[in-house]
Amino acid sequence: MQFSLRFSSLITHCLCYFSATLLCIFSSNALAQNSVFKSPESPNAVAQNAIPQSKIENTKLSDSELRTVKDRIGQKIILDFRYFCQDNTPSTRCRTPLTEMPPELLDVLSKHNIGGIILFAENIVDAKQLVSLNYSMQKHMLQKGRPPLFIAVDQEGGRVARLPPSVLPPFAGNMAIGATFQKHGTAFAENVAQHIGNALLPLGINTNFAPSVDVNSEPKNPVINVRSFSENPQHVAALGQAFVGAMQQTGVLSAIKHFPGHGDTHVDSHSGLPRVMHDKAKAMSGDVAPFANIINSNAVPAMVMSAHIQYPSLDSSTLVDKHGNQQIVPATLSEKILKQLLRTQLGYNGLIVTDALDMAGISQFFTPEEAMINAFNAGADIALMPYTIRNQNDIRQFSQLIDNVTKALLSNKESRNTLNASLNRIAKTKQRFELQQFVLKPMSWWLNEVQENLDKRNVSALTRKGEQIKKALSEASVTVLYGHKKLPLNSEKLLALMPDTARCIAFENALFQHFGEVGKALSEIQFACIPLVQLPTASMIKRLVNDTDVIIVGDITPLHANYELGGLDSTHTVKQRAKQSQVHNFAQEIMQHAKSTDKKVVFVPLRMPYIAEQVRPYTDIAIATYSYVINVQDASSQGNFKGQSVTSEVFDALVRVLMGKIQAQGRTPVTLSAQ
């Protein structure tokens, strides 16, 4: 399928984008003659219905002209509707997932000419519901004469995956892909990205905020870590470029993130405002390099997402925050970083989208109005999640926000110029990727395609290919960090300590499957797995150690979130969850005891592998997986997991390596001695 401008096929269709864009497409000739914008091939394309600057400066705008400007601003906004309470439950307490669009939210989209929507896991039940949700939004926009929406998702793979595994495998993630680079080059980046794109497009998702091309140079980075391909900027660039190219060939827009680079931070921008202290030379050769390489490759990303980080060597200027304090300007709000560096120096001509403006890195310091105005003036084309809409009151306040932002932007000549150029880029991108195509076919057509994609009975179905890629990546990425000569394990007496109950069951299932394949009866196996959500007594575990031959300790560092536990630990247990330092101290005590009693000790970092160096003195083997992805089905949220099913290609691959069924092929993308 080609994704160039194919408007001749639309002769029998008329898409009229009334109001702000007034774009009617009757044929390829009509596009050039009637569009708000000149042909996307024209380097000097200008919005034909742009408000004349002299008129703004000298005459009060009419209501219709003001409406046009508001519509332009609406195109520069991507909203989330993760939750919505029609009973007007206060916004902070509203937790009703939105899985179908109520009339009042459809009205928000068309009334304000909103440019796009981002979906989260809460919005998604299954494939059929997702197609229906997306089709209803795009159909409404078409009926109201509005441009098609960017419908976006964060489907990076690994721990950042919004779609349920039954619809799209999460895969092992970027660092696992990075671990395959030495042997397989960019093959897995291409295969994973292509599969994600092929799965997303029929579901009505046309934009993926992926991949992360941050260089993970900080071992204690709390937010990027395994979302990064590598600590090597050249490897990140090569894998990122392959990912972008494969994704966009399917027709799904790719957004590389988080510019100018979030890899060397100690603070998560979801909860604070990180600062990177590299000098400019190091910034350009490290953090910025992957962005520069990909932007100037043959796989130019449709979008670049900015980071909520302070980077003084790139911009040390300050802004007064909402508390009256001077703040070094975050990259998202920095003209030097977005316009001068990204646009001018790196030559990027695509769309700049902010990271979510409701994140604490921005919202703690700036009001929604301040954040939007500063981001737009800095050069951002799209404000992502600038305002949270959860009830009717929020809808009214959002309208007021649009009014305030419109007035502020109209008062500044440079802001108006930026607005016109930005809207041109948005329209060109929507045309280039043919976002209108989704509603030019009946919804039944897409439902049939999705059903075929998910039909596991068909050996050539997309879902079967996805399972094959998922298994292959998990096996190709497993890395023996040390202790190669002490593999395979030859004992049937094993004890495991795992981060939670779900990982215990995933490991147990993988282990018993292996023993079954080699003809071992379960009665011959002595195995126990202890979850470490709540710590048991050390004396009890030491007694178990004394009666085993091998102890296997799984670790997730940084600590995974409660929502990632898998739902098999009781609510009470989760509330009493041990801190990571406590888990580390406990595991260290047990491993030291095991080593002192001549037991074989295997350490398995399931996330970042840096910690393996710390435990090396009292371990024999360390194996990194870079992923702790599991699939839990039919599990009770209260820990009553009768009939539960927990599967994981990651744990399957781990067991195969431990037992010598396959050789580990991966190479760690980060330097362990960095800790």
C-alpha positions, 0 to 999 in steps of 0.5 A: 500500500502506498501512502503518498497523496492519492486524491484521484481515488476520492473523486466520488467522495467529497470531504469538506473540512469547513470552518478553520480549514475549509478543505474540500477534496473532489479530485487532485485538481480540486485539492490544489485549487480549493485547499486552505493550503497550497500543495504539500509539494510547495515549500512556501505553502501558506494558509489562504484563509489566514487572518491578515496581520494588518487587520488583527493589528488595526481592527477588532476581529469579527466573531467569525474571524475569531472562531477561525483562529480558535479552530486553528488552535484546536487543530494544535491540540491532542486530548485524552479522554481516559475517564469521563463521568457523566454524573459530574463526579469531580475530576480528581475522583472520576475513574469511569473508563471511557470506552464509547464516546458520549455526545458531549465529548463528540461535541467537544471534538467538533466544536473546538476542531480538535486535532487529535486524541490519545488513547490509554489502556482504560479506553480499550476493551477489545478489538471490536470495541476499539474499532467502533470507538475510533470510527465513531470519532472520525465519522463525527468529524467528517459529518461536521466538516472537520479534518480527521483526527490524529488517533494516537497511542503509546505502543512502544512495546515492553512496559509501555504498551496500551493495547491488551496482549490479546490484540497486540503483543507487547513484545519485550521492549527496546532494550531487548531489541538493543541486546539483539543488535550485535548479532541481528542488526536492525532486524528486530526493530524493523519486524516489531515496528512493522507488526505494531503498525500493521496491527494499529492501522485497521483498529483506527490508530494512525499515530504511535508515540514511539520509539523512544530514542533516548540514550540511557546513560544514567544507570538510575534513570527512573523512567527511561531505562529499558525503554531505551535501545542502548547507551550507545548513540549510534546503536540507538540511531540505527535501531530508531531509524529502522523502527521509524521507517518500518512503522511509517511504511505501514501508514502509521505516523511515528513520533521519536522521543523525548527531545533533546534526550531524557536518558541521563536523568535521575528524576521522572518528568511525570513527577518532577522536572529533571535537569541534565548537566551535560555540556553542549559538546556532550549533549550534541554527541550523545543525547541529541545525536540519535535525533539528528541522525534519524531526522536526516535519514531516509526515514524522517519521523512524522513527529518529534516529541519534546521532553519536560527537562531542563538542559542548561547547556542548550538553553539556560534562559529562565521563565517565571513559573506560576509560583513567581519563581525563576525556572530554567526553561524546560525543553518543551517551552524552549524556543532555543531548543525547539526552533533554533536547535531542532528546526534550524540546526537539525533541519526538522520540518515535521511536527513537534508535539509536546510530551503530555502537559499534565505531567508534573514536570510542567503542571507543577510549575505552569498553568495549562494556559501558560504551558500552551502559550509558551509551548506554541511560542517555543515552536511546538505544533501540537500540545498533548493533553494540555487540559484534563476533561473528566466531566461537564465542568471540565468541558466548560473550563476547557472552552474558557482555556481556548478563549484565553489562549486565542487572545494571548496568541493574537496579541503577538505578531510572531505568535500569529506567524508561528500559528499559520506555519504550524497549521500548514504542517499539521494539514500536510501531515494529515494529507500525507498519511491519508487519515481520512481513509479510515471512514471512507470504508464502512466500519464492517470492512475494518471489523472483518480485517481485524477479525482476520488479523486475530484469527489464530486458526489461520497460520498466516494471520497477523496475530500468529506472526506477532507470536512468532516475533515475540518468541524470537525476540525474547530468545534472541535478547536473553544475555548471560552476563557472567557464569557461562561455564556454569550453565546449564543447570542439571538439578531438579531441586530448585528454589526461586525468589521472584518480584511478585506472585504472577512472575512466580507462576510464569516462571513455574509454568515455564519450568514445568513445561520444560521438564515435561518436554524432556520427560521428567515427571512433576513428582520428580521435581522439587520446586518452590517460588516465593514472591517478594511483594511482602517479605517472608522471614529470612529464617524460613527461606534459609531453611528452604535454601538448605534443602535445595541445590539451586536458588534463582533470584529475579529482580526488577530494578527500578521497582515496577509499579503496582499496576504491573504486578499482575493482580495475583497478590492480595490488596492487603499484600500490595498495600504492605508492599516492601520497599525496593531497598528492603527487597534488595537487602533481603535477597542479598542476605539469602543469596549470601547464605546460599553461597556460603552453603555451596548452593548454585546462585543464579541472579536474573535482572528482569529489567535493568542489568546494572545491579548484577555487578553489585551481587556478583560476589555472592552469585554464580550466574547472571542472566538478563532478560530486559523485560518482565512482560507477562500475560495474565488471564482469568485472574481475580484482583483479590489473589484468588487465582483459581484457573488463572493462566500466566504466560510469558515468552520472557520466562520461557526463554529464560528457562530454555537458557538455564536448562541448556535448550538454547544458547543465549545470543544477546549482548548487553546494550549498557555497561555494567561497570557504570554503577 
